[in-house]
Amino acid sequence: MPSSPSDRAAGDPYAEVYDLAVIGAGCAGLAGAVTASERGLSVALLDTAGRIGGQFYRHPAPAVGAVRPEALHHDWSAFAGLRRRLGASDVVHLAGHHVWTVERHDGTDTRWTVHAVTGADGDGERPVRVRARAVLLATGAYERQLPFPGWTLPGVVGAAGAQAMLKAGLVLPGGRVVVAGSGPLLLAVAASLATAGARVPAVVEASGYLGYARRPAVLAADPQKLAQAAIHGATLLARRVRLRTRSAVTQVHGTDRVEAVTVSRVDRDWRPVRGTGRRIVCDALAVGHGLVPQTELATSLG
């Protein structure tokens, strides 16, 4: 039996029956894969991307020539630690593997078959199978989007999508970007965009930040996140970014792309309050209302 990733790569990584197949090489998948390997299990780590890190630790393309990519990320030291552990482990990293289904076999030693496709879409695709005694799903999440008038105009991007553009290509969605929606991700996105050189006239939050203050025990349980929020807040304050709570973007204006947005107050049910609309000139809108788990594979298994 091969004893190292290089040994398996020299042979056939699809011939072995692994103790564990991990689907997704983001934070959770990396942690699960290296922990299992360190405890003596044979592990295959499959991911669509060519590099580890998932959406959160997305890397700039090599052609970009980023000198300090870690500057675009929060808590980079945690990822660096996982990367070091992966490099020292016997985990077989199968990059560029698009998993499309997982098949279960009852009553056999090989209980699972992971079906994937390798190669770029439409360019040298090849179906492969990875067999394992157990499977760990670490497929991450995608951004929740709520429709509103003008939301399909060019220049409207997801909040997480705007951050992904910045991390992967050092590209801003616009020069004057309104950040809107709901959730703590908005502060991080706005701070990243402002630090990268965008003008952020407003962060529009449908809820209110006072709700966090009413739960001090929750905040105290994760002081690192609290410190990050303080840093984001200081960054936005220094750049004179206005925080508009209990508000939402109710319309995007423009012909060929975003030219302005209307921001209105909302009630407790996030319904716009009539007569409160105010127009903000911008050329891009980064909007998101939290994250939704990617459960397609789990759902297909019942």
KEKE-3310 file (N, C-alpha, C; in steps of 0.2 Angstrom, whole numbers, plus 5000, padded with zeros to 4 digits):
npx = (5004:5003:5012:5013:5008:5015:5019:5007:5002:5011:5007:4991:4979:4966:4964:4965:4956:4950:4951:4944:4935:4936:4926:4928:4939:4940:4940:4934:4935:4949:4953:4946:4952:4966:4966:4961:4970:4982:4978:4980:4972:4969:4967:4958:4957:4946:4942:4935:4942:4959:4968:4970:4959:4947:4932:4933:4947:4952:4964:4974:4976:4990:4995:4992:5002:5002:5010:5009:4997:4991:4987:4975:4966:4957:4963:4973:4984:4978:4974:4987:4993:4985:4988:5002:5001:4994:5004:5013:5007:4999:4989:4980:4978:4966:4965:4955:4944:4928:4915:4900:4891:4887:4889:4881:4885:4878:4883:4895:4913:4919:4910:4907:4906:4913:4909:4916:4922:4936:4946:4945:4929:4921:4934:4944:4938:4936:4928:4930:4932:4931:4935:4929:4928:4922:4914:4916:4907:4911:4906:4904:4896:4884:4880:4866:4853:4842:4829:4826:4820:4830:4840:4847:4855:4871:4885:4879:4883:4886:4889:4899:4904:4910:4921:4927:4931:4941:4950:4954:4958:4962:4953:4942:4924:4919:4921:4915:4906:4892:4888:4877:4863:4862:4870:4886:4896:4895:4902:4915:4917:4915:4926:4937:4935:4936:4949:4956:4955:4943:4929:4917:4902:4892:4886:4873:4863:4850:4846:4849:4863:4863:4857:4867:4874:4865:4867:4879:4886:4887:4896:4907:4911:4918:4931:4940:4933:4926:4936:4940:4928:4929:4941:4937:4926:4934:4941:4931:4926:4938:4938:4927:4915:4898:4886:4871:4858:4844:4839:4837:4842:4831:4829:4838:4846:4849:4855:4863:4872:4875:4870:4865:4858:4842:4839:4830:4821:4817:4804:4802:4800:4807:4801:4799:4798:4787:4790:4803:4814:4830:4842:4858:4872:4882:4893:4892:4885:4887:4879:4871:4863:4868:4873:4870:4870:4878:4869:4867:4873:4872:4858:4854:4858:4848)
npy = (4994:5011:5024:5037:5054:5056:5044:5038:5046:5043:5031:5025:5035:5032:5019:5014:5010:5022:5026:5038:5050:5066:5079:5094:5107:5118:5128:5119:5107:5105:5105:5093:5084:5084:5081:5068:5061:5063:5055:5042:5038:5034:5046:5055:5070:5080:5093:5106:5117:5122:5125:5124:5130:5135:5146:5156:5157:5161:5162:5174:5174:5166:5174:5187:5191:5194:5201:5201:5191:5187:5198:5201:5194:5187:5181:5174:5166:5155:5147:5146:5137:5126:5123:5120:5108:5100:5098:5091:5079:5063:5065:5063:5075:5079:5089:5100:5092:5089:5085:5076:5067:5056:5039:5026:5010:4997:4985:4981:4982:4993:5007:5018:5027:5040:5050:5060:5073:5077:5090:5105:5113:5106:5104:5092:5084:5071:5057:5051:5039:5039:5028:5025:5021:5030:5046:5063:5077:5093:5105:5119:5135:5146:5162:5171:5178:5191:5197:5213:5228:5231:5223:5215:5223:5226:5228:5226:5215:5201:5202:5194:5190:5201:5202:5190:5193:5203:5196:5186:5192:5204:5214:5228:5230:5242:5260:5267:5261:5254:5245:5232:5224:5211:5205:5200:5199:5210:5221:5217:5215:5229:5235:5229:5233:5247:5248:5243:5254:5258:5269:5270:5274:5271:5258:5248:5241:5229:5225:5228:5234:5234:5223:5213:5219:5216:5203:5199:5188:5179:5187:5188:5175:5173:5181:5185:5187:5198:5207:5208:5214:5226:5231:5232:5241:5252:5255:5258:5270:5278:5280:5287:5281:5279:5271:5264:5258:5247:5248:5247:5243:5247:5249:5249:5260:5265:5263:5256:5251:5251:5266:5273:5270:5268:5270:5264:5266:5252:5241:5230:5219:5220:5227:5240:5257:5269:5284:5286:5285:5287:5293:5287:5290:5279:5267:5254:5240:5230:5217:5206:5194:5185:5168:5152:5135:5123:5110:5100:5088:5081:5081:5073:5061:5058)
npz = (5000:4996:5005:5006:4999:4987:4983:4980:4970:4960:4957:4955:4961:4962:4964:4977:4992:5002:5020:5023:5013:5010:5005:4999:5001:5010:5025:5035:5028:5027:5040:5045:5036:5039:5052:5053:5046:5054:5064:5059:5049:5031:5019:5007:4999:4991:4979:4970:4966:4961:4971:4989:5002:4999:4998:5007:5010:4997:4984:4975:4957:4950:4939:4943:4952:4966:4980:4994:4998:5009:5016:5012:5019:5033:5049:5044:5049:5055:5043:5038:5047:5045:5032:5033:5041:5032:5022:5029:5030:5025:5017:5002:4990:4979:4968:4957:4955:4952:4961:4958:4963:4976:4980:4989:4997:5005:5017:5013:5013:5006:5008:5001:4986:4978:4965:4952:4941:4932:4926:4916:4912:4899:4893:4891:4900:4912:4919:4935:4949:4967:4980:4997:5015:5023:5022:5022:5022:5017:5010:5011:5008:5000:4994:5000:4991:4988:4978:4970:4963:4949:4952:4943:4935:4927:4938:4950:4962:4972:4990:4996:4984:4979:4988:4984:4971:4974:4982:4973:4961:4963:4960:4959:4961:4957:4957:4967:4979:4986:5000:5005:5013:5025:5040:5048:5038:5030:5036:5035:5021:5017:5023:5018:5004:5005:5010:5000:4991:4986:4986:4998:5000:5009:5021:5021:5032:5035:5048:5065:5074:5088:5093:5094:5106:5115:5119:5127:5132:5121:5113:5121:5121:5109:5108:5098:5086:5090:5091:5078:5072:5079:5073:5059:5061:5065:5054:5044:5050:5050:5036:5034:5032:5031:5042:5039:5048:5050:5037:5019:5002:4990:4977:4962:4951:4934:4917:4907:4917:4935:4942:4953:4969:4978:4995:5008:5024:5034:5042:5056:5050:5039:5029:5017:5023:5018:5010:5015:5006:5000:4988:4983:4975:4965:4958:4959:4967:4981:4988:5000:5010:5021:5022:5014:5017:5007:5002:4993:4990:5002:5003:4992:4997:5006)
capx = (5000:5007:5013:5014:5005:5019:5019:5000:5002:5015:5003:4984:4976:4959:4964:4965:4950:4953:4947:4940:4935:4933:4924:4929:4946:4940:4943:4932:4937:4956:4954:4944:4957:4973:4965:4960:4977:4986:4976:4982:4968:4971:4962:4958:4954:4943:4940:4934:4948:4966:4972:4966:4957:4939:4930:4936:4954:4953:4970:4975:4978:4997:4997:4991:5008:5001:5016:5006:4990:4988:4985:4968:4962:4957:4965:4978:4988:4975:4975:4994:4994:4982:4992:5008:4999:4992:5010:5017:5003:4999:4983:4980:4974:4964:4962:4952:4939:4921:4911:4893:4886:4890:4885:4882:4885:4877:4885:4902:4919:4919:4904:4905:4910:4913:4909:4919:4924:4942:4948:4940:4922:4921:4940:4947:4934:4937:4925:4934:4928:4936:4931:4931:4924:4918:4914:4915:4905:4913:4905:4903:4890:4884:4877:4858:4851:4835:4828:4823:4820:4836:4846:4851:4860:4878:4887:4877:4887:4886:4894:4905:4907:4915:4927:4931:4935:4947:4955:4956:4960:4964:4949:4936:4918:4918:4925:4911:4903:4887:4888:4870:4861:4862:4875:4892:4900:4895:4908:4922:4918:4916:4932:4941:4935:4939:4956:4959:4955:4936:4925:4911:4898:4887:4885:4866:4861:4843:4845:4852:4869:4862:4855:4873:4875:4860:4870:4886:4889:4889:4901:4913:4913:4923:4934:4944:4928:4924:4942:4940:4923:4932:4945:4933:4923:4939:4943:4926:4926:4943:4937:4920:4909:4891:4883:4864:4855:4837:4838:4839:4842:4825:4829:4845:4845:4854:4853:4868:4875:4873:4872:4863:4853:4838:4840:4824:4821:4813:4802:4805:4799:4811:4796:4801:4794:4785:4793:4810:4819:4835:4846:4865:4876:4887:4893:4892:4882:4888:4873:4871:4859:4870:4875:4866:4874:4877:4867:4864:4876:4869:4851:4854:4859:4842)
capy = (5000:5017:5027:5045:5056:5056:5037:5037:5050:5040:5025:5027:5037:5030:5012:5013:5011:5026:5026:5044:5054:5073:5083:5102:5109:5125:5128:5113:5101:5105:5103:5087:5079:5083:5078:5061:5058:5063:5049:5036:5036:5036:5051:5058:5077:5082:5100:5109:5122:5120:5126:5123:5137:5137:5153:5160:5158:5161:5165:5177:5170:5167:5179:5193:5193:5197:5201:5199:5189:5186:5205:5202:5189:5188:5175:5170:5161:5148:5144:5144:5131:5120:5121:5116:5101:5096:5097:5086:5073:5058:5066:5064:5080:5078:5096:5100:5087:5092:5080:5077:5063:5051:5033:5022:5003:4994:4978:4980:4986:5000:5009:5024:5029:5047:5051:5066:5074:5081:5095:5111:5112:5105:5103:5086:5081:5064:5054:5047:5037:5038:5024:5026:5018:5035:5052:5069:5083:5100:5108:5126:5138:5151:5168:5172:5184:5193:5201:5219:5232:5233:5219:5212:5227:5226:5232:5223:5209:5198:5205:5189:5190:5207:5200:5185:5197:5206:5191:5181:5195:5211:5218:5231:5230:5248:5265:5270:5255:5254:5238:5232:5217:5210:5201:5203:5199:5217:5225:5214:5217:5236:5237:5226:5237:5253:5248:5242:5260:5260:5274:5266:5279:5268:5251:5248:5235:5229:5224:5233:5231:5234:5216:5210:5221:5213:5196:5200:5181:5177:5191:5186:5168:5173:5188:5186:5190:5204:5211:5209:5218:5233:5233:5234:5247:5258:5256:5262:5276:5282:5282:5291:5277:5279:5265:5265:5252:5246:5251:5242:5245:5245:5250:5251:5265:5264:5261:5250:5248:5254:5273:5275:5266:5271:5267:5266:5263:5246:5240:5224:5213:5222:5230:5247:5262:5274:5291:5287:5283:5292:5291:5287:5289:5274:5263:5247:5238:5223:5215:5199:5193:5179:5162:5146:5129:5119:5104:5096:5081:5078:5080:5067:5055:5057)
capz = (5000:4996:5011:5005:4993:4981:4981:4977:4964:4955:4955:4954:4967:4962:4965:4984:4996:5008:5026:5023:5008:5012:4999:5000:5004:5013:5032:5038:5025:5028:5047:5045:5033:5042:5059:5052:5044:5060:5068:5056:5043:5024:5017:5000:4999:4984:4979:4963:4965:4960:4977:4995:5005:4998:4996:5012:5009:4990:4982:4969:4952:4949:4934:4946:4955:4972:4984:5000:4997:5016:5018:5010:5023:5041:5052:5039:5053:5055:5037:5037:5051:5042:5026:5035:5043:5026:5018:5032:5031:5020:5014:4995:4988:4972:4966:4951:4955:4952:4963:4956:4967:4981:4980:4995:4996:5011:5017:5010:5016:5003:5009:4998:4980:4976:4958:4951:4934:4932:4920:4915:4909:4891:4890:4893:4906:4913:4925:4940:4955:4973:4985:5004:5020:5026:5018:5026:5017:5019:5004:5011:5008:4995:4997:4999:4987:4988:4972:4971:4957:4946:4955:4938:4932:4928:4943:4956:4964:4979:4995:4996:4977:4978:4991:4980:4966:4977:4984:4967:4955:4965:4956:4963:4957:4955:4961:4972:4980:4992:5003:5008:5015:5032:5043:5050:5033:5027:5038:5033:5014:5016:5026:5012:4998:5007:5011:4993:4987:4983:4990:5001:5003:5015:5023:5023:5036:5037:5055:5069:5078:5095:5094:5097:5112:5120:5120:5129:5133:5114:5110:5125:5119:5104:5108:5092:5081:5092:5090:5071:5071:5081:5068:5053:5062:5065:5047:5041:5053:5047:5029:5034:5029:5035:5043:5039:5050:5049:5030:5014:4995:4988:4970:4959:4945:4929:4910:4905:4923:4941:4943:4960:4973:4983:5002:5012:5031:5034:5048:5059:5045:5033:5024:5016:5025:5013:5011:5018:5001:4999:4983:4984:4969:4965:4951:4960:4974:4984:4992:5002:5016:5024:5018:5014:5016:5001:5005:4987:4990:5008:5001:4987:5001:5010)
cpx = (5004:5007:5013:5010:5008:5019:5012:4999:5006:5011:4996:4980:4968:4958:4963:4958:4952:4948:4942:4941:4932:4932:4924:4935:4946:4942:4941:4935:4945:4957:4952:4949:4963:4972:4965:4966:4981:4984:4977:4977:4971:4965:4963:4954:4952:4941:4940:4940:4955:4970:4967:4964:4950:4938:4933:4943:4956:4960:4970:4978:4986:4999:4996:4998:5007:5007:5014:4999:4987:4985:4977:4963:4962:4959:4969:4982:4985:4975:4982:4996:4991:4986:4998:5006:4997:4999:5014:5013:5003:4992:4984:4975:4973:4961:4959:4947:4932:4916:4903:4888:4890:4886:4886:4881:4884:4880:4891:4907:4920:4912:4902:4909:4908:4914:4911:4921:4930:4942:4943:4934:4923:4928:4944:4944:4935:4933:4930:4929:4933:4932:4934:4926:4920:4919:4912:4913:4907:4912:4903:4896:4890:4880:4869:4857:4844:4833:4824:4824:4827:4842:4850:4855:4867:4881:4885:4880:4885:4891:4900:4908:4912:4921:4931:4934:4941:4952:4958:4960:4962:4960:4943:4930:4916:4922:4922:4905:4898:4887:4881:4868:4860:4867:4882:4897:4901:4901:4914:4923:4919:4923:4938:4941:4938:4946:4960:4958:4948:4933:4918:4907:4893:4887:4878:4864:4854:4841:4848:4858:4868:4860:4861:4875:4871:4862:4877:4889:4891:4895:4908:4915:4918:4926:4938:4939:4926:4930:4942:4934:4925:4936:4942:4929:4928:4941:4938:4925:4932:4942:4930:4915:4903:4888:4875:4860:4847:4835:4840:4839:4836:4824:4836:4843:4851:4851:4857:4871:4872:4875:4870:4859:4848:4838:4834:4824:4816:4810:4805:4804:4802:4806:4798:4796:4793:4788:4799:4815:4824:4840:4853:4868:4881:4887:4893:4888:4884:4883:4873:4867:4861:4872:4871:4870:4872:4875:4865:4867:4872:4861:4850:4855:4853:4843)
cpy = (5006:5021:5034:5047:5055:5049:5035:5040:5047:5034:5028:5029:5035:5022:5010:5014:5015:5025:5032:5048:5061:5077:5091:5103:5116:5123:5121:5107:5100:5102:5096:5082:5078:5080:5071:5058:5058:5057:5042:5034:5038:5040:5054:5065:5079:5089:5102:5113:5119:5121:5126:5130:5138:5144:5158:5162:5158:5165:5169:5173:5171:5173:5186:5196:5197:5196:5198:5197:5188:5193:5205:5197:5190:5181:5171:5165:5155:5144:5142:5138:5125:5118:5118:5109:5097:5094:5091:5079:5069:5059:5066:5069:5080:5085:5095:5095:5089:5086:5081:5073:5058:5045:5029:5015:5000:4987:4976:4984:4993:5002:5015:5025:5036:5048:5059:5067:5079:5085:5100:5109:5112:5105:5098:5083:5073:5061:5050:5044:5036:5034:5025:5022:5023:5041:5058:5075:5090:5105:5116:5129:5143:5157:5168:5178:5185:5198:5208:5223:5234:5229:5215:5216:5226:5231:5230:5216:5207:5201:5200:5189:5195:5205:5195:5188:5200:5201:5187:5185:5202:5216:5221:5231:5236:5253:5267:5264:5255:5246:5237:5225:5217:5205:5204:5203:5206:5221:5223:5216:5224:5238:5235:5231:5244:5253:5247:5248:5262:5265:5270:5271:5277:5261:5251:5241:5235:5228:5229:5230:5231:5227:5212:5212:5218:5205:5196:5193:5178:5180:5189:5179:5168:5180:5190:5189:5197:5209:5213:5214:5225:5235:5236:5241:5253:5260:5260:5269:5281:5284:5285:5287:5277:5273:5267:5258:5253:5249:5246:5246:5243:5246:5252:5255:5264:5262:5255:5247:5252:5262:5276:5270:5270:5266:5269:5263:5257:5245:5233:5218:5215:5224:5237:5252:5268:5281:5292:5286:5289:5289:5292:5286:5284:5271:5256:5246:5231:5222:5208:5199:5186:5174:5156:5140:5126:5112:5099:5089:5078:5077:5074:5061:5053:5058)
cpz = (5000:5003:5011:4999:4987:4978:4977:4970:4958:4953:4953:4960:4967:4963:4972:4987:5002:5014:5026:5016:5010:5006:5001:5004:5007:5020:5035:5035:5027:5035:5048:5042:5036:5049:5058:5050:5050:5065:5065:5050:5036:5022:5010:5001:4992:4984:4971:4961:4964:4966:4983:4997:5004:4997:5001:5011:5001:4989:4976:4964:4951:4945:4937:4949:4962:4977:4991:5000:5004:5018:5016:5014:5030:5044:5048:5043:5054:5049:5036:5041:5048:5035:5028:5037:5037:5022:5022:5033:5025:5016:5006:4993:4981:4970:4959:4950:4956:4954:4961:4960:4971:4981:4986:4994:5003:5011:5014:5013:5013:5003:5004:4991:4978:4968:4956:4943:4935:4926:4920:4911:4901:4888:4894:4900:4906:4919:4929:4946:4961:4978:4992:5009:5023:5022:5023:5021:5020:5013:5004:5010:5002:4997:4995:4996:4987:4983:4974:4964:4955:4949:4949:4934:4932:4933:4950:4957:4971:4984:4995:4989:4976:4982:4988:4974:4968:4978:4978:4962:4957:4961:4960:4958:4954:4959:4967:4973:4986:4994:5007:5009:5022:5034:5044:5044:5029:5029:5036:5025:5013:5018:5020:5006:4999:5007:5004:4988:4984:4988:4992:5004:5009:5015:5025:5026:5038:5044:5059:5073:5085:5097:5097:5104:5118:5122:5121:5130:5126:5112:5114:5123:5113:5103:5101:5086:5083:5091:5082:5069:5073:5076:5061:5055:5062:5058:5043:5044:5051:5040:5029:5031:5033:5036:5044:5041:5049:5042:5025:5007:4992:4980:4968:4952:4940:4922:4908:4911:4929:4941:4949:4963:4977:4989:5006:5019:5030:5041:5051:5055:5039:5027:5023:5019:5020:5015:5014:5013:5000:4993:4985:4977:4970:4959:4952:4967:4975:4989:4994:5009:5019:5019:5019:5013:5010:5003:4999:4988:4996:5006:4997:4991:5005:5017)
residu = (MET:PRO:SER:SER:PRO:SER:ASP:ARG:ALA:ALA:GLY:ASP:PRO:TYR:ALA:GLU:VAL:TYR:ASP:LEU:ALA:VAL:ILE:GLY:ALA:GLY:CYS:ALA:GLY:LEU:ALA:GLY:ALA:VAL:THR:ALA:SER:GLU:ARG:GLY:LEU:SER:VAL:ALA:LEU:LEU:ASP:THR:ALA:GLY:ARG:ILE:GLY:GLY:GLN:PHE:TYR:ARG:HIS:PRO:ALA:PRO:ALA:VAL:GLY:ALA:VAL:ARG:PRO:GLU:ALA:LEU:HIS:HIS:ASP:TRP:SER:ALA:PHE:ALA:GLY:LEU:ARG:ARG:ARG:LEU:GLY:ALA:SER:ASP:VAL:VAL:HIS:LEU:ALA:GLY:HIS:HIS:VAL:TRP:THR:VAL:GLU:ARG:HIS:ASP:GLY:THR:ASP:THR:ARG:TRP:THR:VAL:HIS:ALA:VAL:THR:GLY:ALA:ASP:GLY:ASP:GLY:GLU:ARG:PRO:VAL:ARG:VAL:ARG:ALA:ARG:ALA:VAL:LEU:LEU:ALA:THR:GLY:ALA:TYR:GLU:ARG:GLN:LEU:PRO:PHE:PRO:GLY:TRP:THR:LEU:PRO:GLY:VAL:VAL:GLY:ALA:ALA:GLY:ALA:GLN:ALA:MET:LEU:LYS:ALA:GLY:LEU:VAL:LEU:PRO:GLY:GLY:ARG:VAL:VAL:VAL:ALA:GLY:SER:GLY:PRO:LEU:LEU:LEU:ALA:VAL:ALA:ALA:SER:LEU:ALA:THR:ALA:GLY:ALA:ARG:VAL:PRO:ALA:VAL:VAL:GLU:ALA:SER:GLY:TYR:LEU:GLY:TYR:ALA:ARG:ARG:PRO:ALA:VAL:LEU:ALA:ALA:ASP:PRO:GLN:LYS:LEU:ALA:GLN:ALA:ALA:ILE:HIS:GLY:ALA:THR:LEU:LEU:ALA:ARG:ARG:VAL:ARG:LEU:ARG:THR:ARG:SER:ALA:VAL:THR:GLN:VAL:HIS:GLY:THR:ASP:ARG:VAL:GLU:ALA:VAL:THR:VAL:SER:ARG:VAL:ASP:ARG:ASP:TRP:ARG:PRO:VAL:ARG:GLY:THR:GLY:ARG:ARG:ILE:VAL:CYS:ASP:ALA:LEU:ALA:VAL:GLY:HIS:GLY:LEU:VAL:PRO:GLN:THR:GLU:LEU:ALA:THR:SER:LEU:GLY)
# end
